[in-house]
Amino acid sequence: MDDSKTIKSGSRVPMILSGGAGTRLWPVSRKTLPKPFMPMPDGETLLGKTFLRAARAGSEDAPILTVTSQAYRHLTEELYARIAPREVERQRLLLEPSSRNTAPAIVLAAIWVEANLGAAATLLVLPADHLIRDVDGFLDCVATAESLAHAGHLVTFGIPPTRAETGYGYIERGQILPGGFKVARFVEKPDATTAAAYAASGKYLWNSGMFCFRADALLEAASATCPDVLVAARECFTASASQTPRVCTWDAESFARIPDISIDYAVMEQADNVAVVPATFDWSDIGSWTAIGEEIAADADGNRSRGDCVLVDSRDCQVQASGRVVAMVGVRDLTVIETADAVLVAHRDSAQDVKRVVEALRARAHPTVDTHVTTHRPWGSYTILEDADDCKVKRLTVKPGHVLSLQLHHRRSEHWTVVSGTAKVRVGDDEFLLERNQSTYIPVETLHRLENATDHDLHLIEVQCGDYFGEDDIVRLEDRYGRV
């Protein structure tokens, strides 16, 4: 649909920020499948929950914007289609070619809104990794924030502290406003003593990272506080001519020139018209395994477990098993997270330090920083069953109606055996069908393509033989997903 013809002036437009590696939630959260896509204990994802909340918070005639990486486009589209098929018409993706920060993301979104919906539209900025159960209470606060935004304020949402938290920034309340306060100042993450004083004073709120402002108000503030960001963002918007009605991909070269800075530093901490609305709803940013554990009911010994776990004479532990039995005997205060290729063992008081493990692994260029055993692709997924020096074995799942790229490899041959479904295969100039328990061979340097033309999933085993099995030994000649 043509947004400019259907959106009323001043509509409330939700904008979801879906990025970040979630390093404190390793080994489940990784670069190729980060925190927003992680299944929570109830089986739902944080991004899915945020999208449903955004759908309720936005005006009925307004689109729902999601700012995310190009790499997560298909994961995002599939998730939205699965959980909210009736909202497909409202979905708009603004895709980033590289990782920057929140100021480029939000300023570019405001420019997009200005151009497509009008400068009077109100942006409601929602990070994808927040958990809020009391959606009605959240919507009440959004309405209050919108009133302040219409009065010219740049509004943030503050969370009344429930503990002396050193992992959050704080907001000091100033002059009373209708439904909120002027912001006296923003405070960086404090030490434990200062955090305790802030929590006891009643004058400070946690900085949630959620915002509400009119597009024109934000852009006017940006022109005063960070003109370099605004100028570079407008240049990027102008250069990003290639887009569809539902997807806009920012131009990579001009996007990289936008300063890498947060919206807090670039605008909110410098502008003089900033307000804060205290939250009357529950809130968690799910920033650690401790936060995940709080979503799991504890047993009589204080243990919180998911998956196939056995705990004997153990207390106050958090355990998550994804593929193997995890047994614990005679231990206390441990967090144990098991995945197919990595296991985390930590004292529960060290939840914030898991990111140091990721830093150490990254220094070693370890693959578990970025990828899981199962990797998702636009056409489906593959799971590595064996990865040796002389061969690599994968199980592929190809979704109905999808096709892999037309490709060849310089350093490996492949053998395909269909486990279930029907494969449409091209090898060289030959095209044929493979049924269950049938196989084919693809020599080195041979063009090939795999397609699932049916309405059921296709499962097959791929055995690679050669002297190198990296994903960069793929030469794509045709690809419907734009990866050529």
C-alpha positions in Angstrom: 0.0 0.0 0.0 1.0 3.6 -0.5 1.7 4.7 3.1 1.5 8.5 2.3 -2.1 8.1 1.1 -3.3 5.9 4.0 -1.7 7.3 7.2 -3.4 10.1 9.1 -1.3 13.1 10.1 0.1 12.5 13.6 -0.3 8.8 13.7 1.7 6.8 16.2 4.3 4.6 14.4 6.1 1.8 16.4 9.7 1.3 15.5 11.4 -1.9 16.7 15.2 -1.9 17.2 16.3 -5.5 16.5 20.0 -5.9 16.7 22.8 -6.6 19.2 24.7 -9.7 19.8 23.5 -10.4 23.3 26.9 -11.7 24.4 25.9 -12.1 28.0 23.5 -14.8 26.8 26.1 -16.9 25.1 26.2 -19.8 24.1 22.5 -19.6 23.0 22.7 -16.0 21.6 25.3 -15.8 18.8 25.8 -13.5 15.8 23.8 -15.6 13.4 20.9 -16.1 15.8 21.1 -13.3 18.4 19.0 -12.6 21.5 15.8 -11.3 19.8 15.3 -14.7 18.1 16.1 -16.8 21.2 13.2 -18.9 22.4 12.2 -17.9 25.9 11.0 -20.4 28.5 7.4 -20.0 27.2 8.6 -20.9 23.7 8.1 -17.4 22.3 10.8 -15.0 21.2 11.6 -11.6 22.5 11.2 -10.1 19.0 7.9 -11.8 18.5 6.6 -10.5 21.8 7.8 -7.0 21.0 6.1 -7.1 17.6 2.8 -8.1 19.0 3.1 -5.3 21.6 4.1 -2.8 18.9 1.0 -3.8 16.9 -1.2 -2.9 19.8 0.7 0.3 20.5 0.7 1.8 17.0 -2.2 3.5 15.3 -4.3 1.0 13.3 -3.5 2.8 10.0 0.2 3.0 10.7 3.0 0.7 9.6 5.2 -1.2 12.1 8.8 -0.5 11.4 11.6 -2.9 12.2 15.3 -1.8 12.0 17.5 -4.8 11.7 20.5 -6.2 9.8 20.2 -7.4 6.3 21.4 -10.8 7.6 18.2 -11.1 9.7 15.7 -10.1 7.1 14.3 -13.6 6.3 14.4 -14.7 9.9 12.3 -11.6 10.8 9.9 -12.0 8.0 9.3 -15.6 8.8 8.8 -14.9 12.5 6.3 -12.1 11.8 4.4 -14.2 9.3 4.1 -17.0 11.7 3.0 -15.1 14.8 0.9 -12.3 13.2 -0.2 -13.1 9.7 -3.0 -10.5 9.9 -0.4 -7.8 10.4 1.6 -8.6 7.2 0.4 -5.4 5.4 1.7 -3.2 8.2 5.3 -4.6 8.3 8.1 -2.4 7.1 11.8 -3.4 7.3 14.6 -0.9 7.4 17.7 -3.0 6.8 21.2 -2.0 7.9 24.2 -3.2 5.8 26.5 -3.1 8.8 26.4 -2.6 12.6 26.5 1.1 13.7 24.5 2.2 16.8 21.1 3.5 17.8 21.5 7.1 16.6 21.9 6.2 12.9 19.1 3.7 13.2 16.6 6.1 14.9 17.5 9.2 12.9 17.2 7.3 9.6 13.9 5.9 10.7 12.7 9.5 11.5 13.8 10.6 8.0 11.9 7.7 6.5 8.8 8.6 8.5 9.1 12.2 7.5 9.3 11.3 3.8 6.6 8.6 3.8 4.2 9.5 6.5 4.7 13.1 7.4 6.8 15.0 9.9 3.9 15.1 12.4 3.9 11.3 12.9 5.0 10.1 16.4 7.7 7.5 16.6 7.5 5.0 19.4 11.0 3.4 19.7 11.0 -0.1 21.2 14.1 -2.3 21.6 13.4 -5.9 20.6 14.9 -7.5 23.7 12.6 -6.1 26.4 10.1 -8.3 28.2 6.8 -6.6 29.4 3.9 -8.7 30.6 1.5 -5.9 31.6 0.8 -4.7 28.1 -2.2 -2.6 29.2 -0.1 -0.7 31.7 2.5 -0.2 29.0 -0.1 1.2 26.6 -1.3 3.6 29.3 2.3 5.0 29.6 2.6 5.2 25.8 -0.5 7.4 25.7 1.0 9.7 28.4 4.3 9.8 26.5 2.5 10.6 23.3 0.8 13.6 24.9 4.2 14.9 26.1 5.6 14.3 22.6 2.8 16.3 21.0 3.7 19.2 23.4 7.2 19.1 21.9 9.1 16.9 24.3 11.5 14.1 23.4 10.2 11.4 25.8 12.0 8.5 27.3 10.5 5.8 29.6 12.1 5.4 33.1 11.8 2.3 35.2 11.5 2.7 39.0 14.4 0.8 40.4 13.7 -2.3 42.4 17.4 -2.9 43.4 20.8 -1.2 43.4 21.5 -2.2 39.8 24.9 -1.3 38.4 24.2 -2.6 34.9 21.8 0.2 33.8 22.1 3.9 33.2 19.9 6.2 35.4 17.7 9.3 34.9 17.4 12.0 37.5 13.9 13.4 37.6 13.4 17.2 37.4 10.4 19.5 37.1 7.0 17.9 37.2 5.1 17.6 33.9 1.7 16.2 33.2 2.2 12.4 33.6 6.0 12.7 33.9 9.0 14.8 34.6 11.6 16.9 32.8 14.9 15.1 32.8 17.4 16.8 35.1 20.3 14.6 33.8 21.3 11.2 32.5 23.8 9.3 34.6 26.2 6.6 33.4 26.1 3.1 35.0 27.1 3.7 38.6 29.2 1.7 41.1 27.3 -0.3 43.7 27.4 2.4 46.5 26.1 5.1 44.1 23.4 2.7 42.7 22.2 2.0 46.2 21.9 5.7 46.9 20.0 6.3 43.7 17.6 3.5 44.4 16.9 4.7 47.9 16.4 8.4 47.0 13.3 8.0 44.9 14.6 10.6 42.5 16.2 8.3 39.9 14.8 5.9 37.3 16.5 3.3 35.2 17.0 4.3 31.6 14.9 1.8 29.6 16.1 2.8 26.1 12.5 3.2 24.9 11.5 6.6 23.4 8.5 8.5 22.0 8.8 11.7 20.0 7.5 13.4 16.8 9.7 12.8 13.8 10.1 16.6 13.3 11.0 17.2 16.9 13.7 14.5 16.8 15.2 15.8 13.6 15.2 19.4 14.8 17.0 18.3 18.0 19.5 16.3 15.9 20.2 19.3 13.8 21.3 21.1 16.9 23.0 18.4 18.9 24.5 16.1 16.2 24.4 17.8 12.8 27.1 15.4 11.5 24.8 12.4 12.2 21.8 14.2 10.6 23.6 15.3 7.4 25.2 11.8 6.9 21.8 10.1 7.5 20.1 12.3 5.0 22.8 11.5 2.4 22.3 7.8 3.1 18.5 8.1 2.8 18.9 9.9 -0.6 21.4 7.3 -1.8 19.1 4.4 -0.8 16.9 4.5 -3.8 16.5 0.7 -4.2 13.6 -0.4 -2.1 10.3 -2.2 -2.2 7.0 -1.1 -0.6 7.8 -3.2 2.5 11.7 -3.3 2.6 14.2 -0.5 2.5 17.9 -1.4 2.4 20.2 1.5 3.3 23.1 2.2 1.0 26.2 0.5 2.4 28.8 3.1 1.5 26.9 6.2 2.8 25.5 4.2 5.8 29.1 3.5 6.9 29.8 7.3 7.0 27.2 8.0 9.6 28.9 8.4 13.0 28.7 5.4 15.3 27.0 6.8 18.3 24.0 6.1 20.6 20.9 8.2 20.5 21.4 8.9 24.2 24.8 10.6 23.6 23.9 12.1 20.2 20.6 13.7 21.2 18.9 12.8 24.5 21.7 13.9 26.9 22.2 17.2 25.0 18.6 18.4 24.1 16.8 20.7 26.5 13.3 19.4 25.9 13.7 15.9 27.2 11.0 14.3 29.4 10.6 11.0 31.2 7.5 9.0 31.9 7.9 6.6 34.9 6.8 3.1 34.0 3.8 1.7 35.7 4.4 -1.7 34.1 6.8 -4.6 34.7 10.0 -4.5 32.6 13.1 -6.5 32.0 15.7 -6.1 29.3 16.7 -9.9 29.6 20.3 -9.0 29.7 21.7 -12.0 31.4 21.0 -15.7 32.3 19.8 -14.5 35.7 17.0 -12.6 34.0 16.1 -15.7 31.9 16.1 -17.8 35.1 13.6 -15.5 36.7 11.1 -16.6 34.0 11.4 -20.2 35.2 9.6 -21.5 38.2 11.9 -22.7 41.0 11.6 -26.1 42.6 11.7 -26.7 46.3 15.5 -26.4 46.3 15.5 -23.1 44.4 16.7 -24.8 41.2 15.4 -23.5 37.9 15.7 -25.9 35.0 14.8 -26.4 31.3 15.3 -29.5 29.3 16.5 -32.9 30.3 18.1 -32.1 33.7 18.9 -34.2 36.8 19.8 -32.3 40.0 20.9 -34.3 43.1 21.6 -32.5 46.4 21.9 -29.2 44.5 20.4 -25.9 45.4 19.8 -22.5 43.8 21.1 -23.6 40.4 19.9 -22.6 36.9 20.3 -25.3 34.2 19.3 -25.4 30.6 19.8 -28.5 28.4 19.1 -28.4 24.7 20.3 -31.8 23.4 21.9 -33.9 26.1 21.2 -34.9 29.7 22.7 -32.4 32.2 23.3 -33.9 35.6 24.5 -31.9 38.7 25.4 -33.4 42.0 26.2 -31.6 45.3 26.6 -28.1 43.8 25.1 -24.7 44.6 24.6 -21.3 42.9 25.7 -22.5 39.5 24.4 -21.6 36.0 24.9 -24.3 33.4 23.8 -23.8 29.8 24.2 -26.7 27.4 24.1 -26.4 23.6 25.1 -28.8 20.8 28.6 -27.4 20.6 29.3 -25.4 23.8 28.6 -25.6 27.5 28.7 -22.6 29.9 29.4 -23.1 33.6 29.3 -20.0 35.8 28.6 -18.9 39.3 25.2 -17.3 39.3 26.7 -14.1 40.7 28.9 -13.8 37.6 26.1 -13.6 35.0 27.3 -10.2 33.7 30.8 -11.6 33.0 29.7 -14.1 30.4 30.6 -11.5 27.7 34.2 -11.9 28.8 34.0 -15.5 27.6 32.8 -14.3 24.2 35.7 -11.8 24.1 38.2 -14.6 24.8 36.7 -16.8 22.1 36.6 -13.9 19.6 40.3 -13.3 20.3 40.8 -17.0 19.2 38.6 -16.6 16.2 36.5 -19.4 17.6 33.4 -20.2 15.4 31.1 -20.6 18.4 31.1 -16.8 18.8 29.1 -16.4 15.6 27.5 -19.7 14.6 25.5 -22.6 16.0 25.6 -26.2 14.8 22.4 -25.3 13.0 22.5 -22.4 10.7 19.4 -20.7 9.3 19.3 -19.6 5.6 16.5 -17.9 3.6 15.7 -21.3 2.0 15.7 -23.3 5.3 18.5 -24.5 7.5 21.4 -26.9 7.8 22.9 -28.8 10.7 26.5 -29.9 10.8 26.6 -33.5 11.8 30.4 -34.0 11.4 33.2 -31.5 10.6 36.5 -33.3 10.0 39.7 -32.5 8.1 38.7 -34.8 5.2 34.9 -34.4 5.1 31.9 -32.4 6.3 28.4 -33.8 6.8 25.3 -31.7 6.9 21.5 -32.3 7.3 19.7 -29.8 5.1 16.1 -28.8 5.4 14.6 -26.9 2.4 11.3 -25.2 2.9 8.4 -25.7 0.5 8.8 -23.6 -2.7 12.4 -22.5 -1.9 15.5 -23.1 -4.0 19.3 -22.8 -3.2 21.5 -20.7 -5.4 22.9 -22.0 -8.7 26.5 -22.5 -7.6 29.8 -24.4 -7.9 32.7 -25.2 -5.6 36.4 -25.2 -6.4 37.7 -27.4 -3.6 35.0 -29.9 -2.7 32.6 -32.4 -4.2 29.2 -33.2 -2.7 27.0 -36.2 -2.3 23.2 -35.7 -1.7 20.9 -38.3 -0.3 17.2 -37.5 0.2 15.8 -38.5 3.6 12.3 -37.3 3.1 10.5 -35.3 0.4 11.2 -34.8 -3.2 14.3 -32.8 -4.5 14.4 -31.1 -7.8 18.1 -31.2 -8.7 20.4 -29.7 -11.4 23.8 -31.1 -11.9 25.7 -29.6 -14.8 23.1 -29.5 -17.7 21.0 -32.3 -16.3 17.8 -31.7 -14.3 16.0 -34.6 -12.5 14.0 -35.5 -9.4 15.3 -37.4 -6.3 12.9 -39.3 -4.1 13.4 -40.7 -0.6 16.5 -42.9 -0.3 17.9 -41.8 -3.7 21.2 -39.9 -4.1 23.4 -38.0 -6.6 27.0 -36.9 -6.9 28.2 -33.3 -7.7 31.9 -33.2 -8.9 34.2 -30.3 -8.1 33.7 -27.3 -10.4 30.3 -28.5 -11.5 27.2 -26.2 -11.5 24.4 -27.5 -9.3 21.2 -26.4 -7.7 18.7 -27.9 -5.2 15.0 -27.0 -5.2 12.0 -28.0 -3.2 9.0 -27.6 -5.6 6.6 -29.4 -3.3 4.4 -28.1 -0.4 6.3 -30.2 2.2 9.8 -29.8 3.8 12.6 -31.5 2.0 15.3 -33.2 4.2 18.5 -34.5 2.8 22.1 -35.5 3.9 25.0 -33.7 2.2 28.5 -35.2 2.4 31.3 -33.0 1.3 34.7 -34.4 0.3 37.8 -32.3 -0.5 40.5 -30.3 1.2 38.5 -27.2 2.2 34.9 -26.8 3.3 34.4 -23.2 4.1 31.3 -21.3 3.1 33.5 -18.9 1.1 34.1 -21.8 -1.4 30.7 -21.1 -2.9 30.5 -19.4 -6.3 27.0 -18.2 -6.9 25.8 -17.5 -10.4 22.1 -17.1 -9.6 20.3 -16.5 -6.3 16.8 -15.4 -5.6 17.9 -14.0 -2.2 20.3 -11.4 -3.6 23.5 -13.1 -2.5 25.3 -13.1 -5.8 
